[in-house]
Amino acid sequence: MRYSPINNQLFIQNRQNLAKMLKPNSLAVFNSNDIMPTSADGTMPFKQQSDIFYLSGIDQEESILVIFPDAKEEKHREILFLKETNEHIAIWEGHKYTKEEATQVSGIKTIYWLSQFRSIFYQLTCECDNIYLNHNEHLRAVIEVETRDMRFIKWVKETFPLHRLERLQPIMHYLRAIKSEIEIALIKKACEITEKGFRRVLSFVKEGIMEYEIEAELIHEFIRNGSKGFAYTPIIASGKNSCALHYTDNDKPCKAGEVLLMDVAAEYANYASDLTRTIPVSGRFSDRQRAVYNAVLRVMREAKQMLVVGNNWIDYHKEVGKIMESELIGLGLLDKHEVAKQAPEQPLYKKYFMHGTSHHLGLDVHDYGNIYRTFEAGMVFTCEPGIYIPEEGFGIRLENDIVITPTGNIDLMESIPIEAEEIEELMKNS
């Protein structure tokens, strides 16, 4: 792995927390992701399913984790099933976990090869009443392929029709919303790598540079610092492209006088960071660009103050909307009299700020968490307001990653330049 070993107490504690939430005499099963095909004999890079990583630290395909707190034999209360390696696999695919290595990474003592799974699983099902199964239930998920979890669900339903089946996702959404100190340190490391990439491109961006050249500079800096690369598909959007929220072509030249919106960040040890900065291609904002930029920055700072224990998602976004309304009126984009008459369910600010302000961050960029749950210490959120003005040919978005603490919050990206003047000065001196 490119990342330093993670203290396996993280995974041990995560499994203990899960075990407490299972019904009596239940077992839970977690599968790794598939290696997805492209065409011919090509495949996409492997990305581990985040739940099995959260509970075991195992970062390898064809792995299964079984947790059965009430198993008759103590050795079967936590089991890892791994792909058995051999000389042929080692030559063609490289090193795979040994049983000893898997125990060291995960803290799980019982390791079997995957070929043993069915016989042992049949034995365990004779002891349990409930089988907890995993399936992606993220609100924003669009699932168009059959996952390994889905195939496993079908097999369990056909093979064990009289067992009671339970859902793991509500439990995982509850547990993963609160990050431990180890997890926050890993996210912070991803943020530090992201900062290095951002500072690198400040000295690189100039008129005529291609968006994809900037992308190349960023991936270079991320990988050389121990990241596998981007935490999500990078958005490098110059000029009018900065008004397209999910622009990822990154194939246009950066022109003088334009802004460049970069929504791009590194992962580290499978944990994501999430940064957005908007900079002037020519090294200096126009008066109008600066006015919009500073308005977004003010909204961001007021929004950050509301990411505290006891607040909630719905009230938070309503308040951010009110702040944004005021700024848009000040910029001449909204009329205060029209705002006073607006339908509450269709606020006018949405014309220029159409997305949410925050989302959970962790092993997934849009991480697990129930939007109806009150904010608690240990939650990590993005804070990312923006103003997009297609008729003026530019958009501004700013984004940092925030940890809620018992007494307030901590900005994990506080050291990354964000003031318009600082960005201009850094670009001028590059």
Residue pairs with C-beta under 8 A, 6 or more apart in sequence:
1 59
1 269
2 226
2 227
2 228
3 226
3 268
3 269
4 226
4 269
5 105
6 57
6 105
6 182
6 186
6 269
7 182
8 57
8 104
8 105
8 106
8 107
9 107
9 182
10 57
10 180
10 182
10 183
11 54
11 55
11 56
11 57
11 105
11 106
11 107
12 107
13 180
14 54
14 55
14 175
15 55
15 56
15 67
15 78
17 175
18 28
18 55
18 67
18 171
18 172
18 175
19 67
19 69
21 171
21 174
21 175
22 28
22 67
22 69
22 130
22 132
22 171
23 129
23 130
23 166
24 70
24 129
25 70
25 127
25 128
25 129
25 130
26 68
26 69
26 70
26 128
26 129
26 130
26 131
26 132
26 166
27 66
27 67
27 68
27 71
27 124
27 125
27 128
27 130
27 131
27 132
28 66
28 67
28 68
28 131
28 132
28 133
28 134
28 168
29 64
29 65
29 66
29 131
29 132
29 133
29 134
29 152
29 156
30 49
30 51
30 52
30 55
30 56
30 64
30 65
30 66
30 67
30 134
30 168
31 49
31 52
31 63
31 64
31 134
31 148
31 149
31 152
32 48
32 49
32 52
32 58
32 60
32 61
32 62
32 63
32 64
32 148
33 46
33 47
33 48
33 49
33 61
33 147
33 148
34 61
34 147
34 148
35 43
35 44
35 46
35 61
36 43
36 44
36 145
37 43
37 44
38 44
45 228
46 61
48 58
48 59
48 60
48 61
48 270
49 148
49 149
50 270
50 363
50 364
51 134
51 168
51 172
51 176
52 58
52 63
52 64
52 65
53 59
53 270
53 363
54 172
54 176
54 363
55 65
55 67
56 63
56 65
56 80
56 105
56 106
56 108
57 105
57 106
58 65
58 80
58 82
58 97
58 102
58 105
58 106
59 270
60 82
60 83
60 96
60 97
61 83
62 82
62 83
62 114
63 80
63 81
63 82
63 83
63 114
64 80
64 81
64 114
64 117
65 78
65 79
65 80
65 81
65 108
66 76
66 78
66 79
66 81
66 121
66 124
67 77
67 78
68 76
68 77
68 78
68 79
68 124
68 127
68 128
69 77
70 77
70 127
70 128
71 77
71 124
71 127
72 127
75 109
75 110
76 110
76 120
76 124
78 108
78 109
78 110
79 108
79 110
79 111
79 112
79 120
80 102
80 106
80 108
80 110
80 111
80 112
81 111
81 112
81 113
81 114
81 116
81 117
81 120
82 96
82 97
82 99
82 102
82 111
82 112
82 113
82 114
83 89
83 96
83 113
83 114
84 113
84 114
84 115
85 95
85 96
85 97
85 98
89 96
90 96
97 105
99 111
102 108
102 111
103 109
103 111
112 120
125 131
125 160
125 163
128 163
129 163
129 164
130 163
130 164
130 165
130 166
131 156
131 160
131 163
131 164
131 165
131 166
132 165
132 166
132 167
132 168
132 171
133 149
133 152
133 153
133 156
133 165
133 166
133 167
133 168
134 149
134 168
134 169
134 172
135 147
135 149
135 150
135 153
135 167
135 168
135 169
136 143
136 147
136 149
136 169
137 167
137 169
137 170
137 173
138 364
138 366
138 368
139 371
140 366
156 163
156 165
157 165
172 368
173 368
173 369
173 370
174 370
174 373
176 362
176 363
176 367
176 368
176 369
177 360
177 367
177 368
177 369
177 370
177 373
177 376
177 378
177 379
178 376
178 377
178 378
178 379
179 187
179 362
179 378
179 379
179 380
179 403
180 378
183 271
183 362
184 378
184 380
184 403
184 412
186 268
186 269
186 271
187 268
187 271
187 272
187 273
187 361
187 362
187 380
187 401
187 412
188 412
189 268
189 269
189 271
190 227
190 231
190 265
190 266
190 267
190 268
190 269
190 271
190 272
190 273
191 265
191 273
191 275
191 401
191 412
191 413
191 416
193 221
193 222
193 225
193 226
193 227
193 266
193 268
193 273
194 222
194 264
194 265
194 266
194 273
194 275
194 413
194 416
195 413
195 415
195 416
196 221
196 225
197 217
197 218
197 221
197 222
197 264
197 266
198 218
198 262
198 275
198 277
198 416
198 417
199 417
199 426
200 217
200 218
200 220
200 221
201 214
201 217
201 218
201 262
202 279
202 417
202 423
202 426
202 427
202 430
203 426
203 427
203 430
204 213
204 214
204 217
204 430
205 214
205 254
205 260
205 279
205 281
205 427
206 254
206 281
206 283
207 254
207 255
207 256
207 281
207 282
208 253
208 254
208 255
209 253
209 254
209 281
210 251
210 252
210 253
210 254
211 236
211 237
211 238
211 241
211 249
211 250
211 251
211 252
211 253
211 254
211 260
212 236
212 250
212 251
214 236
214 250
214 254
214 260
214 262
215 234
215 236
215 250
215 264
218 230
218 234
218 262
218 264
219 229
219 230
222 229
222 230
222 266
223 229
225 266
226 268
227 266
227 267
227 268
228 267
229 266
229 267
230 264
230 265
230 266
230 267
231 265
231 266
231 267
231 272
231 273
231 274
231 365
232 265
232 272
232 274
232 365
233 248
234 248
234 250
234 262
234 263
234 264
235 246
235 247
235 248
235 250
235 261
235 262
235 263
235 264
235 276
236 250
236 260
236 262
236 264
237 244
237 247
237 250
237 260
237 261
237 262
237 263
237 395
238 252
238 253
238 254
238 255
238 258
238 259
238 260
238 261
238 281
239 252
239 254
239 255
239 258
239 259
239 393
239 394
240 390
240 393
240 394
241 247
241 249
241 252
241 261
242 259
242 260
242 261
242 278
242 388
242 394
242 395
242 396
242 397
243 388
243 389
243 390
243 393
243 394
243 395
245 354
245 355
245 388
254 260
254 281
255 281
256 281
256 282
257 281
257 282
257 286
258 280
258 281
258 282
258 393
258 394
259 278
259 279
259 280
259 281
259 285
259 289
259 394
259 395
259 396
260 278
260 279
260 280
260 281
261 276
261 277
261 278
261 395
261 396
261 397
262 275
262 276
262 277
262 278
262 279
263 274
263 275
263 276
263 397
263 399
264 275
264 276
265 272
265 273
265 274
265 275
266 273
267 273
270 363
271 362
271 363
272 361
272 362
272 363
272 364
272 365
272 367
273 361
273 401
273 412
273 413
274 361
274 365
274 382
274 384
274 399
274 401
275 399
275 400
275 401
275 413
275 416
276 384
276 386
276 397
276 398
276 399
277 398
277 399
277 416
277 417
277 418
277 423
278 293
278 395
278 396
278 397
278 398
279 423
279 427
280 286
280 289
280 423
280 424
280 427
283 424
283 427
283 428
284 424
284 427
284 428
285 293
285 420
285 424
288 392
289 394
289 396
290 420
291 331
292 331
292 387
292 389
292 394
292 396
293 396
293 398
293 420
294 420
295 327
295 328
295 330
295 331
295 387
296 327
296 385
296 386
296 387
296 396
296 397
296 398
297 398
297 418
297 419
297 420
298 323
298 327
299 320
299 323
299 324
299 327
299 385
300 383
300 384
300 385
300 398
300 399
300 400
302 320
302 323
303 316
303 320
303 323
303 357
303 358
303 383
303 385
304 383
304 400
304 402
304 409
304 411
306 316
306 319
306 320
307 316
307 358
307 375
307 381
307 383
307 402
307 404
307 409
308 375
308 404
308 408
308 409
309 375
309 376
309 377
309 404
309 405
309 406
310 374
310 375
311 374
311 375
312 372
312 373
312 374
312 375
313 371
313 372
313 373
313 375
314 371
314 372
316 357
316 358
316 375
317 356
317 357
317 358
320 357
320 385
321 347
321 349
321 353
324 349
324 352
324 353
324 385
324 387
325 334
325 339
325 347
325 348
325 349
327 387
328 334
328 348
328 349
328 352
328 353
328 387
329 335
329 336
329 339
331 387
333 351
333 352
333 387
333 389
334 348
334 349
334 352
338 348
339 348
342 348
352 387
352 388
352 389
353 385
353 386
353 387
353 388
354 388
355 384
355 386
357 383
357 384
357 385
358 381
358 382
358 383
358 384
358 402
359 366
359 367
359 381
359 382
360 366
360 367
360 368
360 369
360 379
360 380
360 381
361 367
361 380
361 381
361 382
361 401
362 368
362 380
367 380
369 379
375 404
376 404
377 404
377 405
377 406
378 403
378 404
379 403
379 404
380 401
380 402
380 403
380 404
380 412
381 401
381 402
381 404
382 399
382 400
382 401
382 402
383 399
383 400
383 401
383 402
384 397
384 398
384 399
384 400
385 397
385 398
386 395
386 396
386 397
386 398
387 395
387 396
387 397
388 395
388 396
388 397
389 395
398 418
400 411
400 412
400 413
400 414
400 416
400 418
401 411
401 412
401 413
402 409
402 410
402 411
402 412
403 409
403 410
403 412
417 423
417 426
